[in-house]
């Protein structure tokens, strides 16, 4: 076997968790072979370089063996060689340090830190708001 479908190869090489996720990534243009976007049915050969974009990093893998059945993690060095550029890993590390990998500031659900900052901002304005003591037993019926 010297050829395999790209979606099956990405799944069997454990680059994607499921074959359908691999096919979706290919259809969305996140997978290229030597700079060219491909279809899920594209056959890959030994020696080709597959680039997979998983934001914010683009991983590159050189195919050493074409397989279509999933293998154990210990056998992966026989399947592909990771040829990702070191600057991609630096970019990944910088995003991890910043803390905002996939979330733009101000979008989505607030973090605990954001909620506490909001409570500190709004808290003093509402201080004492519910502290009124109403006297319902007064004999004063001026109404």
N, C-alpha and C positions, 0 to 999 in steps of 0.2 A: 504494500500500500504506500504509494508515494504522493498521493493527493488526498485532501480532505476538505469538506465544506468549511468555510471560515466561521460560521456560527457554531458548528459542532466543535471545531478546534478550540475556539475561545472558551466554550463551556468545559470541554474535557481537560483543558490546560489550567482550569480553575481561575481564569481571569475574570469571568462573570459567574455568578451563583447559579443562574439557570440559563437554559438555551434561549428562552423567550426574551430574557433581559439582554442577552447578547445580540439577538436578532433586532430588537428595538434600537439598541445603540448603533448598530450598523445602518439601519434605515434612517436614523436621525443624523447620519454623517459623522459620527464620533470615531469611526474606525476607518483607517486608510491603510492601503498596502503600497509602499513606496510612493507616498504622496497622492495617491488616487483613491477617491471614495469608491466603495464597492457595494455589492448586493450581498445578502446573506447566503446565497447559493454559490458565490464565487469559490472556486477551488484554489487552495493554497498548496505551495510546494516547499520542500526543504530549501532553506537559504533565504527565503523572502523575509522582509522586515515588516512587521505589523505594528502600526501606531494606534494606540487606544487613548482617546481623550476622556479623562475622568476629571472634570474641573476641580482644582485649577491646574492639574498636571497632565502632561501628555506622556504616557508610558510607551516605550518601544521594545519590541520583542523580536528576536531573530529565531525563526523556526528551525529546530534541529531534527524534529521528528513529527510526522503528520499522524495524528490519531483522531479517532471519532468516538472512543469510549473513555469515560472519565477514569483517571488514574489517581493513585494515592499521592499525597503531598510530597512524600520523600522521593518520588520519581520525577518531579518537575524539572530538576536540572538536566535530565536527559531529553526533555520535550522542547524546551526553549531556553534561550540565553537572554537575560535582561540587558538591553543596550541603551537604557534610558540615560539621557544626558544628566550629569551631576547638577546642573543649574535648575533642572526641574525639581529635584529633591530639595534644593535650597528654597525654591518658591513654596513648596509644600510646607517646609518647616517655618517659613515666615508667616504663612497663613495660620498655622497652628498656634504660633506665639501670639498673633494678634487676637485670637479668640473668636473672630467672626469669619468662619470658613464659608458658609453658604447663606448668611443672613445679613442683609443690609441694615444699618442702624435705623431704628424707627419702624421697621416692618415686622409683622408677625407678633407673636405673643411676647409680652415683656418678660425679661429675665428677673430673677429675684432682686438683683442689684437695681434694675430699672424701677421695679415696684417700690422698693424702699426709698429710692430718690424721689419718686412721685409722692409717697406718703409724707416724707419730710417737707416737701414743697407745699402740699395741700393741708397737712396737719395743723400748723399754727393758725390758719385762717378759720378752721372749723373748731378750734379749741373753745370749749365752753358753750358750744351751740346748743347742746341738749341738756344744759344744767339749769333750766328755768324751773322754778318751783311754783306750781299752780295751786292755789288754795281754793278748793271746791267747797269747803265747809264754812265759808264766810257768811255772815248774816246780812251782808251788804247787798241788797237787791235793787240797785239803782238802774237797772236795765229796763 
